Amino acid sequence: MVEEIDIEAETSGRHCSSGDASLLLEQPDRTAALPSGELPPMTGFQKKALVCLSYAYCMGYARSAIMAPFFPSQAAERGASETIVGFIFGYYSLIAFLSAPLIGKLISHTGPRFMFLCGSLVGMCVWVLTGVSGYTAGAPFVGLCFAVFTVEGVCYSAFEIALMATVARIYPRRVSTVMGTMEIFIGLGTMVASPVGGALFETFALHLSHHEILPFQSGGYLVPFLVAGLLLGSCAFVVCIIPPNAVKEDVKSGSLTRLVTIPDIMVVAGVIFAVYLIYAFLDPTLEPHLTGQFEISQTEVGVVFMVGNGAHALASPFWGWLADKYVKWTRVQMTVGVLVSAVAFTFLGPAPFYGTAGMIWEIYLAQVVFGIAKSAAIVPTYAELLRAARAAGMPDDLGTYGVISGVYDLMMNLGYLIGSTVGGVLMEEIGFPWASTSMAGVCLLQGCIMVVFYVVKLKHLR
């Protein structure tokens, strides 16, 4: 029986190339001799893998952020209401939510390489088809959006879960640090992609306007999605650094039912859900709020998104390092991050009980605070899920990594699903100030649950 060994062990002076990933699985585990607070130095392969993973996360998330500045208004021009726009965003997350547990269990059999290639290459084709939907209107437009997002939701889950399982295999002792570093590139991708998406739409809508046959800017709509597909497809080369599933014959699928019976897992899953819920709420609501109240362009809307994503990206490495360095304080970090996120959202509207009309600078400030707090809450969650599973006696192997990645992706997409869907409905029914305040209430509730749970657990341990 082949035993899966800690990849982060010392390699007796040898640095493995990307083609030697499987050799790392056979190195003796010497990290146990290190002090608990000290992290081992990265090997040459790990450094190369970090570069490749950073590129994949950057491009993978950039492709989804490109549509945020223009899609809601363009969908409305094609006959979709704000509620339908919210459902379109939510449906994408629904499919990812439904497929995540299955992909998390299958990855121990197919290996992360196969899942990653499916997610990147098939997803590339789907994003191009999404751009083609711009040449339709009414029911055909809505139907085509739902059709392409069905496939893209599955591709997204495969892409994300394969990357997360790879991080857990290659960097078992610095998961939070690496995930925090990945958040830089996730933030960079979304930060740059939002204004670029708005600029691409406006530029090509202007230059192609005299060639348009339909009464809306279908050419300007197509180009950003074409770019998004190319960005995703360019990630395919990253498969060269993903360790082969050398032990797949001996690894069983992780137990999802066992995982969800662990109280710590459920509390951390609640963090993932709550934070991504309020983050996804902004997709269908912030753009119409900004253009309606402040009358700013799609490019400027992209800048507002960029500020929040930039703050998140810049703060993430620090929170990741802090979580790996001071593991016992990770739960405090997550709790504070959730509660501060709630406060930030009350200023985003602003909340009606503040009695102010709101100014554009308050939107920017709320986005910055939320970006920093979001990173504090989210960055340690994957490592905390792994620790909770190990503490409950689950094996430290690819099967467990896969099912934990599936749970993470499931809760993230559940948050996206409800946030974007409910966001569109609340925007129409009660307006942005009360809608954003209700999202703050969700985070406040989650923060209170965490305080009570961890205080009770601490007293029990004592």
PEVEN-V922100 format. One record per pair of residues at least 4 apart in sequence whose ideal C-beta (glycine too) atoms are under 8 Angstrom apart, sorted by the first residue. I is the first residue (numbers start at 1). GAP is how many residues later the second one is. D is the distance in whole Angstrom. If there is no record, write none. Layout:
I_GAP_D, I_GAP_D
This chain:
1_249_5, 2_244_7, 2_245_5, 2_247_8, 2_248_6, 3_244_8, 4_21_6, 4_165_8, 4_243_5, 4_247_7, 4_392_8, 4_393_5, 4_394_7, 5_4_7, 5_20_6, 5_21_6, 5_22_6, 5_23_7, 5_24_5, 6_23_4, 6_25_6, 6_166_5, 6_167_8, 7_17_5, 7_18_7, 7_20_8, 7_39_8, 7_162_6, 7_163_5, 7_164_7, 7_165_7, 7_236_7, 8_23_6, 8_32_6, 8_35_8, 8_38_7, 8_162_8, 8_163_6, 8_164_5, 8_165_5, 8_166_7, 9_18_5, 9_19_6, 9_20_5, 9_21_5, 9_22_6, 9_31_8, 10_17_7, 10_20_5, 10_21_8, 10_30_7, 10_33_8, 11_4_7, 11_5_7, 11_13_7, 11_16_5, 11_32_5, 12_15_7, 15_28_6, 15_29_3, 15_30_7, 16_4_4, 16_5_7, 16_7_5, 16_8_6, 16_27_7, 16_28_7, 16_29_4, 17_27_8, 17_28_7, 17_31_8, 18_27_7, 18_30_6, 18_31_7, 18_34_8, 18_222_5, 18_223_5, 19_221_7, 20_4_7, 20_25_7, 21_4_8, 21_24_6, 21_28_8, 21_220_7, 21_221_7, 21_222_4, 21_223_7, 22_4_7, 22_221_6, 22_222_5, 22_224_5, 23_4_7, 24_19_7, 24_21_6, 24_146_8, 24_219_7, 25_218_6, 25_221_6, 25_222_7, 31_9_5, 31_142_6, 34_4_5, 34_5_8, 34_6_6, 37_288_6, 37_289_8, 39_134_6, 39_135_5, 39_138_7, 39_285_7, 40_133_7, 42_4_4, 42_5_5, 42_8_7, 43_4_7, 44_4_7, 45_4_6, 45_125_8, 45_196_8, 46_4_6, 46_124_6, 46_125_7, 47_4_7, 48_4_7, 48_193_6, 49_4_6, 49_117_8, 49_121_5, 49_192_4, 50_4_6, 50_128_7, 50_131_7, 51_4_7, 52_4_6, 52_185_8, 52_186_5, 52_188_7, 52_189_5, 53_4_6, 53_110_6, 53_113_7, 53_114_7, 53_125_8, 53_129_6, 53_185_7, 53_188_7, 54_4_6, 54_127_7, 54_128_7, 54_130_8, 54_131_4, 55_4_6, 55_130_7, 55_180_7, 55_183_7, 56_4_6, 56_64_8, 56_107_6, 56_179_5, 56_182_4, 57_4_6, 57_106_7, 57_125_5, 57_128_5, 57_129_5, 57_132_7, 58_4_6, 58_127_4, 58_128_7, 58_130_6, 58_131_4, 59_4_7, 59_130_6, 59_172_4, 59_173_6, 59_175_6, 59_176_5, 60_4_8, 60_60_8, 60_99_6, 60_100_8, 60_103_8, 60_129_7, 60_171_8, 60_172_6, 60_175_6, 61_4_6, 61_124_8, 61_125_5, 61_128_4, 61_129_5, 61_132_8, 62_4_7, 62_127_3, 62_128_6, 62_130_7, 62_131_4, 62_166_7, 62_169_5, 63_60_8, 63_64_6, 63_130_7, 63_165_4, 63_166_7, 63_168_5, 63_169_5, 64_92_8, 64_126_8, 64_164_7, 65_124_7, 65_125_4, 65_128_4, 65_129_5, 65_132_7, 65_240_7, 65_244_7, 66_127_5, 66_128_7, 66_130_7, 66_131_4, 66_134_8, 66_158_5, 66_159_7, 66_161_7, 66_162_5, 67_4_4, 67_130_6, 67_157_7, 67_158_7, 67_161_7, 68_126_5, 68_129_7, 68_215_6, 68_219_7, 68_233_8, 68_234_7, 68_237_6, 69_125_6, 69_126_7, 69_128_5, 69_129_4, 69_132_7, 69_218_6, 69_229_4, 69_230_7, 69_232_5, 69_233_4, 69_236_7, 70_4_5, 70_127_6, 70_128_6, 70_131_4, 70_150_8, 70_151_7, 70_154_7, 70_228_5, 71_4_6, 71_14_7, 72_4_7, 72_10_7, 72_13_5, 72_211_8, 72_212_6, 72_215_5, 72_216_6, 73_4_7, 73_214_7, 73_215_7, 73_218_7, 73_225_7, 74_4_7, 74_60_7, 74_127_8, 74_142_7, 74_143_7, 74_147_6, 75_5_4, 75_9_7, 75_10_5, 75_13_7, 75_66_7, 75_70_8, 76_4_6, 76_5_7, 76_6_7, 76_9_7, 77_139_5, 78_56_8, 78_58_7, 78_59_4, 78_60_7, 78_63_5, 78_138_6, 79_58_6, 79_59_4, 79_60_8, 79_62_7, 79_63_8, 80_4_4, 80_5_5, 80_8_7, 80_61_7, 80_62_6, 81_4_7, 81_347_7, 82_4_6, 82_202_7, 82_206_7, 82_342_5, 82_345_6, 82_346_5, 83_4_6, 83_341_5, 83_342_5, 83_345_6, 84_4_6, 84_58_6, 84_340_8, 85_4_7, 85_199_5, 85_339_6, 86_4_6, 86_198_4, 86_334_5, 86_335_5, 86_336_7, 86_337_6, 86_338_2, 86_339_6, 86_341_8, 87_4_6, 87_334_6, 87_337_7, 88_4_7, 88_54_7, 88_57_5, 88_58_7, 88_61_7, 89_4_7, 89_191_7, 89_194_5, 89_195_5, 89_327_7, 89_331_3, 89_332_7, 89_335_8, 90_4_6, 90_326_7, 90_327_5, 90_328_7, 90_329_8, 90_330_4, 90_331_3, 90_334_8, 91_4_7, 91_55_6, 91_58_6, 91_59_8, 91_62_8, 91_326_8, 92_4_7, 92_57_4, 92_60_6, 92_61_5, 92_64_8, 92_324_8, 93_4_6, 93_60_7, 93_187_7, 93_320_4, 93_321_7, 93_322_8, 93_323_3, 93_324_4, 93_327_7, 94_4_6, 94_59_7, 94_319_7, 94_323_5, 95_4_6, 95_54_7, 95_55_5, 95_57_8, 95_58_3, 95_59_6, 96_4_6, 96_57_4, 96_58_7, 96_60_5, 96_61_5, 96_313_7, 96_317_4, 96_320_8, 97_56_8, 97_313_6, 97_316_4, 97_317_5, 97_319_8, 97_320_6, 98_4_8, 98_55_8, 99_4_6, 99_54_6, 99_55_5, 99_58_5, 99_59_8, 100_4_6, 100_57_5, 100_61_7, 100_306_5, 100_307_8, 100_309_4, 100_310_4, 100_313_6, 101_4_7, 101_155_6, 101_302_8, 101_305_5, 101_306_7, 101_309_6, 102_4_6, 102_304_8, 103_4_6, 103_12_6, 103_51_8, 103_54_5, 103_55_5, 103_58_5, 103_299_8, 103_303_6, 103_306_8, 104_57_6, 104_150_7, 104_152_7, 104_298_5, 104_299_5, 104_300_8, 104_301_6, 104_302_2, 104_303_7, 104_305_7, 104_306_8, 105_148_4, 105_149_7, 105_151_7, 105_297_7, 105_298_6, 105_301_7, 106_4_5, 106_9_8, 106_147_8, 106_296_8, 107_4_7, 107_5_6, 107_8_6, 107_54_6, 107_55_7, 107_58_6, 107_291_7, 107_295_4, 107_298_7, 107_299_8, 108_137_8, 108_140_7, 108_143_5, 108_144_7, 108_145_5, 108_146_7, 108_289_8, 108_290_5, 108_291_4, 108_294_5, 109_139_6, 109_144_7, 110_4_4, 110_5_6, 110_135_8, 111_4_7, 111_133_7, 111_134_3, 111_137_6, 112_4_6, 112_49_8, 112_50_4, 112_51_8, 112_53_5, 112_54_5, 112_57_8, 112_130_5, 112_131_8, 112_133_7, 113_4_6, 113_49_8, 113_126_5, 113_129_5, 113_131_7, 113_132_7, 114_4_6, 115_4_6, 115_43_4, 115_44_8, 115_46_7, 115_47_4, 116_4_6, 116_42_7, 116_43_6, 116_46_4, 116_47_7, 116_50_8, 116_122_7, 116_123_6, 116_126_6, 117_4_6, 117_119_6, 117_122_6, 118_4_5, 118_37_7, 118_40_5, 119_4_6, 119_36_5, 119_37_7, 119_38_7, 119_39_4, 119_40_3, 119_41_8, 119_43_7, 120_4_7, 120_35_8, 120_39_6, 120_112_6, 120_113_6, 120_115_5, 120_116_5, 120_118_8, 121_4_7, 121_112_6, 121_115_6, 122_4_6, 122_29_7, 122_33_5, 123_4_6, 123_29_6, 123_32_4, 123_33_7, 123_36_6, 123_106_8, 123_109_5, 123_110_8, 124_4_7, 124_105_5, 124_106_7, 124_108_5, 124_109_3, 125_4_7, 125_104_7, 126_4_7, 126_22_5, 126_25_5, 126_26_4, 126_29_6, 126_103_7, 127_4_7, 127_25_7, 127_98_5, 127_99_8, 127_101_5, 127_102_4, 127_105_6, 128_4_7, 128_97_7, 128_98_6, 128_101_4, 129_4_7, 129_15_8, 129_19_5, 130_15_7, 130_18_5, 130_19_8, 130_22_7, 130_95_5, 130_98_8, 131_90_7, 131_91_4, 131_92_7, 131_93_7, 131_94_3, 131_95_5, 131_98_8, 132_12_8, 132_90_7, 133_8_6, 133_11_4, 133_12_6, 133_15_7, 134_7_8, 134_82_8, 134_84_4, 134_87_3, 134_88_5, 134_91_8, 135_79_7, 135_83_5, 135_87_8, 136_4_4, 136_5_4, 136_8_6, 137_4_5, 137_77_7, 137_79_7, 138_4_7, 139_4_6, 140_4_6, 141_4_6, 142_4_7, 143_4_6, 144_4_6, 145_4_6, 146_4_7, 147_4_8, 148_4_6, 149_4_6, 150_4_7, 151_4_6, 152_4_6, 153_4_7, 153_260_8, 154_4_6, 155_4_6, 156_4_6, 157_4_6, 157_252_6, 157_256_7, 158_4_6, 159_4_7, 159_73_8, 159_76_8, 160_4_6, 160_245_8, 160_249_5, 161_4_6, 161_241_7, 161_244_4, 161_245_6, 161_248_5, 162_4_6, 162_80_7, 163_4_7, 164_4_7, 164_218_6, 164_237_8, 164_241_4, 164_244_6, 164_245_7, 165_4_6, 165_233_7, 165_236_4, 165_237_5, 165_240_5, 166_4_6, 166_75_8, 166_76_5, 166_77_7, 167_4_6, 167_8_6, 167_11_5, 167_12_7, 167_15_7, 167_215_8, 168_4_7, 168_7_6, 168_214_8, 168_218_6, 168_233_4, 168_236_8, 168_237_7, 169_74_6, 169_229_7, 169_232_6, 170_73_7, 171_4_6, 171_6_8, 171_7_5, 172_224_8, 173_151_8, 174_4_6, 174_150_5, 175_4_6, 175_149_8, 175_207_6, 175_208_4, 175_211_6, 176_4_6, 176_143_8, 176_144_5, 176_145_8, 176_147_4, 176_148_5, 176_154_8, 176_203_6, 176_204_5, 176_206_7, 176_207_4, 177_4_7, 177_140_8, 177_143_5, 177_144_5, 177_146_8, 177_147_5, 178_4_6, 178_142_7, 179_4_7, 179_137_8, 179_141_6, 179_200_6, 179_203_6, 179_204_7, 180_4_8, 180_136_4, 180_137_5, 180_138_7, 180_139_6, 180_140_2, 180_141_7, 180_143_8, 180_195_7, 180_199_5, 181_4_8, 181_135_7, 181_136_5, 181_139_7, 182_4_6, 182_134_8, 183_4_6, 183_129_7, 183_130_6, 183_133_3, 183_134_7, 183_137_7, 183_192_6, 183_195_8, 183_196_6, 184_4_6, 184_129_5, 184_130_7, 184_132_6, 184_133_6, 185_4_6, 185_128_8, 186_4_6, 186_126_8, 186_127_7, 187_4_5, 187_122_5, 187_123_6, 187_125_5, 187_126_2, 187_127_7, 187_129_7, 187_184_8, 188_4_6, 188_125_6, 189_4_6, 190_4_6, 190_115_7, 190_116_8, 190_119_4, 191_114_8, 191_115_4, 191_118_4, 191_119_5, 191_122_6, 192_4_6, 192_114_7, 193_4_6, 193_35_8, 194_4_7, 194_107_8, 194_108_4, 194_109_8, 194_111_4, 194_112_5, 194_115_7, 195_4_6, 195_104_6, 195_107_3, 195_108_6, 195_110_8, 195_111_6, 196_4_6, 196_28_8, 196_31_8, 196_106_7, 197_4_6, 197_27_5, 197_105_6, 198_4_6, 198_99_7, 198_100_4, 198_101_4, 198_103_6, 198_104_4, 199_4_6, 199_100_5, 199_103_7, 200_4_6, 200_20_7, 200_23_5, 200_24_5, 200_27_6, 201_4_6, 201_16_7, 201_19_5, 201_20_7, 201_22_7, 201_23_6, 201_97_6, 202_4_6, 202_18_7, 202_95_7, 202_96_6, 202_97_6, 203_4_6, 203_17_7, 204_4_5, 204_13_8, 204_15_5, 204_16_4, 204_18_8, 204_19_5, 205_4_6, 205_12_4, 205_14_7, 205_15_3, 205_16_8, 206_14_8, 208_4_6, 208_9_8, 208_11_3, 208_12_6, 209_8_7, 209_10_8, 211_8_7, 212_4_8, 212_5_7, 212_6_6, 212_7_6, 214_4_5, 216_5_8, 217_4_6, 218_4_6, 219_4_7, 220_4_8, 221_4_7, 222_4_6, 223_4_6, 224_4_6, 225_4_7, 226_4_7, 227_4_6, 228_4_7, 229_4_6, 230_4_6, 231_4_8, 238_4_7, 245_6_8, 245_153_7, 247_4_5, 247_150_7, 247_151_7, 248_150_8, 251_146_5, 251_147_5, 251_148_5, 252_147_5, 253_146_5, 253_149_7, 253_150_7, 254_5_7, 254_140_7, 254_145_4, 254_146_5, 254_147_8, 254_148_6, 254_149_3, 254_150_7, 255_4_6, 255_139_7, 255_148_7, 256_4_7, 256_147_5, 256_150_7, 256_151_7, 257_4_7, 258_4_8, 258_134_8, 258_136_7, 259_6_6, 259_130_6, 259_135_7, 259_144_6, 259_145_7, 259_148_6, 260_5_7, 260_6_7, 260_147_7, 262_4_7, 262_126_6, 262_127_7, 262_130_5, 263_4_6, 263_190_7, 264_4_6, 264_120_8, 264_124_4, 264_127_8, 264_128_8, 265_4_6, 265_120_6, 265_123_5, 265_124_7, 265_127_8, 265_142_7, 266_4_7, 267_4_7, 267_182_7, 267_183_6, 267_186_5, 267_187_8, 268_4_7, 268_66_7, 268_113_5, 268_116_5, 268_117_6, 268_120_7, 269_4_6, 269_116_8, 269_138_6, 269_139_8, 269_142_5, 270_4_6, 270_141_8, 270_176_5, 270_179_7, 270_180_8, 271_4_6, 271_63_6, 271_67_6, 271_106_6, 271_107_7, 271_110_6, 271_175_6, 271_179_7, 272_4_6, 272_106_7, 272_109_5, 272_136_6, 272_139_4, 272_140_6, 272_143_7, 273_4_6, 273_138_5, 273_139_8, 273_141_6, 273_142_5, 273_173_8, 274_4_7, 274_64_6, 274_141_7, 274_168_6, 274_169_5, 274_171_8, 274_172_4, 275_4_6, 275_62_8, 275_63_7, 275_66_6, 275_99_6, 275_102_5, 275_103_6, 275_140_7, 275_168_7, 276_4_6, 276_102_8, 276_135_7, 276_136_5, 276_137_8, 276_139_3, 276_140_6, 276_143_7, 277_4_7, 277_138_4, 277_139_8, 277_141_6, 277_142_4, 277_162_7, 277_165_6, 278_4_8, 278_63_7, 278_67_6, 278_92_8, 278_141_6, 278_161_4, 278_162_7, 278_164_7, 278_165_6, 279_95_7, 279_136_7, 279_137_8, 279_140_7, 280_135_6, 280_136_4, 280_137_8, 280_138_8, 280_139_3, 280_140_5, 280_143_7, 281_4_6, 281_138_4, 281_139_7, 281_141_7, 281_142_4, 281_154_7, 281_155_7, 281_158_5, 282_4_4, 282_23_8, 282_141_7, 283_136_8, 283_137_5, 283_140_7, 284_4_8, 284_136_6, 284_139_5, 284_140_5, 284_143_7, 285_4_6, 285_138_5, 285_139_7, 285_141_8, 285_142_5, 285_147_6, 285_150_6, 285_151_8, 286_4_6, 286_15_7, 286_18_7, 286_19_7, 286_146_8, 287_4_6, 287_11_8, 287_14_5, 288_4_6, 288_139_7, 289_4_6, 289_138_8, 289_143_4, 290_4_5, 290_6_6, 290_10_8, 290_11_5, 290_14_6, 290_73_7, 291_4_7, 291_5_6, 291_6_8, 291_7_8, 291_10_7, 293_65_7, 293_139_8, 294_66_5, 296_4_4, 296_5_6, 296_8_8, 296_64_8, 297_4_7, 298_4_7, 299_4_7, 300_4_7, 301_4_7, 302_4_6, 303_4_7, 304_4_7, 304_59_6, 304_60_7, 304_63_6, 305_4_6, 305_62_8, 306_4_6, 307_4_7, 307_57_6, 307_60_5, 307_61_6, 307_64_8, 308_4_6, 308_59_3, 308_60_7, 308_62_6, 308_63_4, 309_4_6, 309_62_7, 310_4_6, 310_61_7, 311_4_6, 311_56_7, 311_57_4, 311_58_8, 311_59_8, 311_60_3, 311_61_5, 311_64_8, 312_4_6, 312_59_4, 312_60_7, 312_62_5, 312_63_5, 313_58_8, 313_62_8, 315_4_6, 315_56_7, 315_57_4, 315_60_4, 315_61_7, 316_4_6, 316_59_4, 316_63_5, 317_4_6, 318_4_6, 319_4_6, 319_14_7, 319_18_8, 319_56_5, 319_57_5, 319_60_5, 319_61_7, 320_4_7, 320_59_5, 320_60_7, 321_4_6, 322_4_6, 322_7_8, 322_11_7, 323_4_7, 323_7_5, 323_10_6, 323_56_6, 323_57_4, 323_60_7, 324_59_7, 326_4_7, 327_60_8, 329_4_6, 330_4_6, 330_50_5, 330_53_8, 330_54_6, 331_4_6, 331_53_8, 331_119_7, 331_123_5, 332_4_6, 333_4_6, 333_43_6, 333_44_8, 333_47_6, 334_4_6, 334_42_7, 334_43_5, 334_46_6, 334_47_7, 334_50_7, 334_116_7, 335_4_6, 335_112_6, 335_115_5, 335_116_6, 335_119_7, 336_4_6, 336_37_8, 336_40_6, 337_4_6, 337_36_5, 337_37_7, 337_38_7, 337_39_3, 337_40_3, 337_41_7, 338_4_7, 338_35_8, 338_39_5, 338_105_5, 338_108_5, 338_109_4, 338_112_7, 339_4_7, 339_104_7, 339_105_7, 339_108_4, 340_4_6, 340_29_7, 340_32_8, 340_33_4, 340_36_7, 341_4_7, 341_29_6, 341_32_4, 341_33_6, 341_36_6, 341_99_8, 341_102_5, 342_4_7, 342_98_4, 342_99_7, 342_100_8, 342_101_4, 342_102_4, 342_105_6, 343_4_7, 343_26_7, 343_97_7, 344_4_7, 344_22_5, 344_23_8, 344_25_4, 344_26_4, 344_29_6, 344_96_8, 345_4_8, 345_21_7, 345_25_7, 345_91_5, 345_92_7, 345_94_5, 345_95_4, 345_98_7, 346_4_7, 346_5_4, 346_8_7, 346_90_8, 346_91_6, 346_94_5, 347_4_7, 347_7_8, 347_15_6, 347_18_7, 347_19_4, 347_22_8, 348_14_8, 348_15_6, 348_18_4, 348_19_7, 348_22_7, 348_88_5, 349_9_7, 349_83_6, 349_84_3, 349_85_7, 349_86_8, 349_87_4, 349_88_6, 350_4_5, 350_6_6, 350_8_5, 350_12_6, 350_83_6, 351_82_6, 351_83_8, 351_85_7, 351_86_4, 351_89_7, 352_81_5, 352_82_6, 352_85_7, 353_84_8, 358_4_6, 358_5_7, 358_75_7, 359_4_8, 360_4_7, 361_4_6, 362_4_6, 363_4_6, 364_4_7, 365_4_6, 366_4_6, 367_4_6, 368_4_7, 369_4_6, 370_4_6, 371_4_7, 372_4_7, 373_4_6, 374_4_6, 375_4_5, 377_4_7, 380_4_5, 381_4_6, 381_27_7, 382_4_7, 382_22_7, 382_23_8, 382_26_6, 383_4_6, 384_4_6, 385_4_6, 385_19_5, 385_22_7, 385_23_6, 386_4_6, 386_14_8, 386_15_8, 386_18_6, 387_4_6, 388_4_6, 389_5_4, 389_11_6, 389_15_6, 390_4_6, 390_6_6, 394_6_5, 395_4_7, 395_5_6, 396_4_6, 397_4_7, 398_4_6, 399_4_7, 400_4_6, 401_4_6, 402_4_6, 403_4_7, 404_4_6, 405_4_6, 406_4_6, 407_4_6, 408_4_6, 409_4_6, 410_4_6, 411_4_6, 412_4_7, 413_4_6, 414_4_6, 415_4_6, 416_4_6, 417_4_6, 418_4_5, 419_4_6, 419_20_7, 420_4_7, 421_4_7, 422_4_6, 423_4_6, 423_12_7, 423_16_8, 424_4_7, 425_4_6, 426_4_6, 426_8_7, 426_9_4, 426_12_6, 427_4_7, 427_5_6, 427_8_6, 430_4_4, 430_5_6, 430_8_8, 431_4_7, 432_4_6, 433_4_6, 434_4_6, 435_4_7, 436_4_7, 437_4_7, 438_4_7, 439_4_7, 440_4_6, 441_4_6, 442_4_7, 443_4_6, 444_4_7, 445_4_7, 446_4_6, 447_4_7, 448_4_6, 449_4_6, 450_4_6, 451_4_6, 452_4_6, 453_4_6, 454_4_6, 455_4_7, 456_4_6, 457_4_6, 458_4_7
